[in-house]
Amino acid sequence: MRSGIHRLRGMLSALWILASCGSTNGPAEGALFELNACRGSFGSPPEGEFFRVEVTTPGAIADFEGLIGKGNIKVITGEIARGDGGFNAPWSWHLLPATVEAVDFAIEVCDGCPSYVEGHLDDYLSLGRYCPWGAEVVRRIR
């Protein structure tokens, strides 16, 4: 009886590990971009605040590549989640890679500097999105 329970536990553990492989909390298989938000904003460093997003959809990757060095001509947005996602350290949040896109407009309530998001993470998590209006795509990391 005991060996049957141990086997069952082992099988459930293996199943849990396999199910976790597709989790959105770890690094995704896409392009990684560095962004700069809040450059020149009151209370932020003059050079701005940097954060990273993983982009997995081909159209969004092409959009982001086209935005490198162009300033803040689009609004970067995506669903926000707890944890750095394996790519957005030192922040304790990240944007879910499959939801990241560059759009023309976004509501003001999801705007903010990365440090503000850090201090008000529960508010952004209940909203479900982050969309820093003034963010610029600085470079593609990979």
Phi, psi and omega in degrees: 000315180297319181294328177294320178293318179296319177297318180297316177300316179298316180294319178295321177298315179297319179296318179298318179297315179296319179294329180287342183299329180267011183295145178276004180272347179256177180300140180265173179258075182209208179260139180253126181239146173260134180238156177237127179237154171067027177296124180079004178282145178302130178088352178254157176300149181304329181279355179092187179237129184263145172210168184236147175229143173262131181239127186245343181273135184305318180296318179292322177300315178297318178300314182296318178299322179289343181267350182302123177074008183263000183088202184255065181273350176227162175260125177275133182213158177181165177287135183263146179220158179287149180092158182278357177071003183089002183215350186247032175293145012269006183287151181263027180212164175205166174264137180294120189309318183289350182254354185284131179206167175249121184237169180280325184218154174206156179290150185292332186297338180265003179283165175149160176283152178307322180292327177292318176301316180303317182281344183230036187303318181300323177297316180292323178296322178288329175290320176096352183220158170229134182214077181293110185304321186264014183290142178241140175278115186272311184197161172264127181274318175206000000 
